Amino acid sequence: MSQIDRLYPLCALAMAAPQVDRLANTGMVPYDEFALLIQSTLTLSAETTLDIYGGDIEGLRPGSKILREMLGRSGNRKYPDVIRYFISLAQVERQLNQRPGVKHASRPS
């Protein structure tokens, strides 16, 4: 997997973390970002990593922006809850990858 192919899921994760925060605080999320994230979880086979996220890098731009801001100087003060969600989501993903039976059970036969 190339470096850029590793960046796409990281941007998607960075895009999901503020959505979790917004959903927890307001009960609403932006539809276009939500739709892209849900669709990416339902995409079981894709030719490229970018195809998982709709095939257009523009859809991941909000995640790229928030990732840069979180990693910036004041990111931990500006986004403490979002960073906490980001880390938690990454841990869940890591745990799911360590349990191949869960991945296979979630895929249709």
Backbone hydrogen bonds in HBPLUS format (Angstrom, degrees):
<---DONOR---> <-ACCEPTOR-->    atom                        ^
c    i                          cat <-CA-CA->   ^        H-A-AA   ^      H-
h    n   atom  resd res      DA  || num        DHA   H-A  angle D-A-AA Bond
n    s   type  num  typ     dist DA aas  dist angle  dist       angle   num
A0006-ARG N   A0002-SER O   3.11 MM   4  6.44 132.9  2.35 141.6 154.1     1
A0006-ARG N   A0003-GLN O   3.15 MM   3  5.13 133.5  2.38  94.4 107.1     2
A0007-LEU N   A0003-GLN O   3.11 MM   4  6.39 132.7  2.35 137.8 150.7     3
A0007-LEU N   A0004-ILE O   3.09 MM   3  4.93 129.0  2.36  91.2 105.2     4
A0008-TYR N   A0004-ILE O   3.32 MM   4  6.67 144.7  2.45 148.9 154.9     5
A0011-CYS N   A0007-LEU O   2.88 MM   4  6.15 154.3  1.94 156.5 163.2     6
A0012-ALA N   A0008-TYR O   2.95 MM   4  6.26 155.0  2.02 150.9 158.5     7
A0013-LEU N   A0009-PRO O   2.86 MM   4  6.06 154.2  1.92 145.5 152.3     8
A0014-ALA N   A0010-LEU O   2.91 MM   4  6.14 154.0  1.98 143.3 150.8     9
A0015-MET N   A0011-CYS O   2.85 MM   4  6.06 133.3  2.07 138.1 151.3    10
A0016-ALA N   A0012-ALA O   2.87 MM   4  6.13 141.0  2.03 141.9 152.7    11
A0017-ALA N   A0013-LEU O   3.08 MM   4  6.30 154.9  2.15 151.5 156.2    12
A0019-GLN N   A0016-ALA O   2.99 MM   3  5.03 119.5  2.37  97.9 114.3    13
A0020-VAL N   A0016-ALA O   2.98 MM   4  6.33 149.8  2.08 156.8 165.1    14
A0021-ASP N   A0017-ALA O   3.15 MM   4  6.47 158.4  2.19 146.9 152.8    15
A0022-ARG N   A0018-PRO O   2.78 MM   4  6.02 162.7  1.81 149.5 154.0    16
A0023-LEU N   A0019-GLN O   2.84 MM   4  5.94 161.6  1.88 147.3 153.0    17
A0024-ALA N   A0020-VAL O   2.93 MM   4  6.07 155.6  1.98 145.8 152.5    18
A0025-ASN N   A0021-ASP O   3.00 MM   4  6.19 148.4  2.10 146.1 154.6    19
A0026-THR N   A0022-ARG O   2.68 MM   4  5.59 161.7  1.71 156.4 160.8    20
A0027-GLY N   A0023-LEU O   2.98 MM   4  4.30 132.7  2.21 106.3 118.7    21
A0034-PHE N   A0030-PRO O   3.01 MM   4  6.13 164.5  2.03 157.2 162.3    22
A0035-ALA N   A0031-TYR O   2.73 MM   4  5.84 165.3  1.75 161.0 164.5    23
A0036-LEU N   A0032-ASP O   3.14 MM   4  6.26 159.1  2.18 140.6 145.8    24
A0037-LEU N   A0033-GLU O   3.06 MM   4  6.30 162.4  2.09 150.4 154.8    25
A0038-ILE N   A0034-PHE O   2.91 MM   4  6.14 164.2  1.94 156.6 161.0    26
A0039-GLN N   A0035-ALA O   2.86 MM   4  5.94 165.5  1.88 150.6 155.4    27
A0040-SER N   A0036-LEU O   2.95 MM   4  6.10 148.4  2.05 141.8 150.5    28
A0041-THR N   A0037-LEU O   3.24 MM   4  6.54 141.8  2.39 139.9 148.7    29
A0041-THR N   A0038-ILE O   3.09 MM   3  5.28 127.5  2.38  99.3 112.7    30
A0042-LEU N   A0038-ILE O   3.21 MM   4  6.52 133.5  2.44 141.9 154.5    31
A0042-LEU N   A0039-GLN O   3.10 MM   3  5.08 133.3  2.32  95.7 108.8    32
A0043-THR N   A0039-GLN O   3.06 MM   4  6.22 120.5  2.43 143.9 158.4    33
A0051-ASP N   A0048-THR O   3.15 MM   3  5.19 129.1  2.43  95.4 108.4    34
A0052-ILE N   A0049-THR O   3.12 MM   3  5.53 144.0  2.25 107.6 117.0    35
A0053-TYR N   A0050-LEU O   2.95 MM   3  5.38 139.7  2.12 108.4 119.2    36
A0055-GLY N   A0050-LEU O   2.92 MM   5  4.93 149.7  2.01 136.1 128.5    37
A0054-GLY N   A0051-ASP O   3.23 MM   3  5.07 146.0  2.35 113.5 108.2    38
A0059-GLY N   A0056-ASP O   3.18 MM   3  5.97 151.5  2.27 119.9 125.0    39
A0060-LEU N   A0057-ILE O   2.98 MM   3  5.41 145.3  2.10 110.6 120.4    40
A0061-ARG N   A0058-GLU O   3.16 MM   3  5.12 159.2  2.20 102.5 108.9    41
A0063-GLY N   A0060-LEU O   3.01 MM   3  5.35 120.8  2.38 107.8 122.4    42
A0064-SER N   A0060-LEU O   3.00 MM   4  6.33 153.4  2.07 153.6 162.2    43
A0065-LYS N   A0061-ARG O   2.92 MM   4  6.18 159.1  1.97 156.8 161.7    44
A0066-ILE N   A0062-PRO O   3.05 MM   4  6.27 167.4  2.06 148.1 151.0    45
A0067-LEU N   A0063-GLY O   2.91 MM   4  5.97 152.3  1.99 143.9 152.1    46
A0068-ARG N   A0064-SER O   3.05 MM   4  6.28 160.6  2.09 147.8 152.0    47
A0069-GLU N   A0065-LYS O   3.02 MM   4  6.30 158.1  2.06 149.0 155.5    48
A0070-MET N   A0066-ILE O   2.79 MM   4  5.97 155.5  1.85 148.4 155.1    49
A0071-LEU N   A0067-LEU O   3.03 MM   4  6.19 150.8  2.11 146.2 153.6    50
A0072-GLY N   A0069-GLU O   3.22 MM   3  5.03 148.5  2.33  94.4 103.8    51
A0075-GLY N   A0072-GLY O   3.31 MM   3  5.23 166.3  2.33 106.3 109.8    52
A0077-ARG N   A0074-SER O   3.16 MM   3  5.42 133.1  2.39 103.7 116.1    53
A0078-LYS N   A0074-SER O   2.86 MM   4  5.97 153.4  1.93 155.9 164.8    54
A0079-TYR N   A0075-GLY O   2.88 MM   4  5.67 156.1  1.94 146.5 151.3    55
A0083-ILE N   A0079-TYR O   2.95 MM   4  6.00 162.2  1.98 157.1 161.3    56
A0084-ARG N   A0080-PRO O   3.08 MM   4  6.26 153.1  2.15 140.7 148.3    57
A0085-TYR N   A0081-ASP O   2.88 MM   4  6.19 158.5  1.93 151.8 157.1    58
A0086-PHE N   A0082-VAL O   2.82 MM   4  6.03 157.8  1.87 148.4 155.2    59
A0087-ILE N   A0083-ILE O   2.97 MM   4  6.21 163.5  2.00 151.7 154.5    60
A0088-SER N   A0084-ARG O   2.98 MM   4  6.19 159.9  2.03 146.8 153.0    61
A0089-LEU N   A0085-TYR O   2.81 MM   4  6.01 163.3  1.83 157.6 161.4    62
A0090-ALA N   A0086-PHE O   3.03 MM   4  6.24 154.9  2.09 145.9 152.9    63
A0091-GLN N   A0087-ILE O   2.96 MM   4  6.21 149.5  2.05 146.3 154.7    64
A0092-VAL N   A0088-SER O   2.97 MM   4  6.26 156.1  2.03 150.5 156.7    65
A0093-GLU N   A0089-LEU O   2.99 MM   4  6.21 162.2  2.02 148.3 153.0    66
A0094-ARG N   A0090-ALA O   2.99 MM   4  6.19 157.3  2.04 144.0 150.1    67
A0095-GLN N   A0091-GLN O   2.93 MM   4  6.16 157.9  1.98 148.7 154.5    68
A0096-LEU N   A0092-VAL O   2.91 MM   4  6.17 157.9  1.96 152.9 158.9    69
A0097-ASN N   A0093-GLU O   3.00 MM   4  6.23 152.6  2.08 148.0 155.3    70
A0098-GLN N   A0094-ARG O   3.17 MM   4  6.41 133.2  2.40 138.8 150.5    71
A0098-GLN N   A0095-GLN O   3.21 MM   3  5.17 133.4  2.44  94.3 106.7    72
A0099-ARG N   A0096-LEU O   3.12 MM   3  5.24 154.8  2.19 102.6 110.4    73
A0102-VAL N   A0099-ARG O   3.02 MM   3  5.71 140.7  2.18 119.6 128.5    74
A0104-HIS N   A0100-PRO O   3.07 MM   4  6.36 162.5  2.11 155.4 159.6    75
A0105-ALA N   A0101-GLY O   2.97 MM   4  6.03 148.6  2.08 139.1 147.9    76
A0106-SER N   A0102-VAL O   3.12 MM   4  6.26 138.4  2.30 142.7 152.0    77
A0107-ARG N   A0104-HIS O   3.32 MM   3  5.40 155.2  2.39 100.5 107.6    78
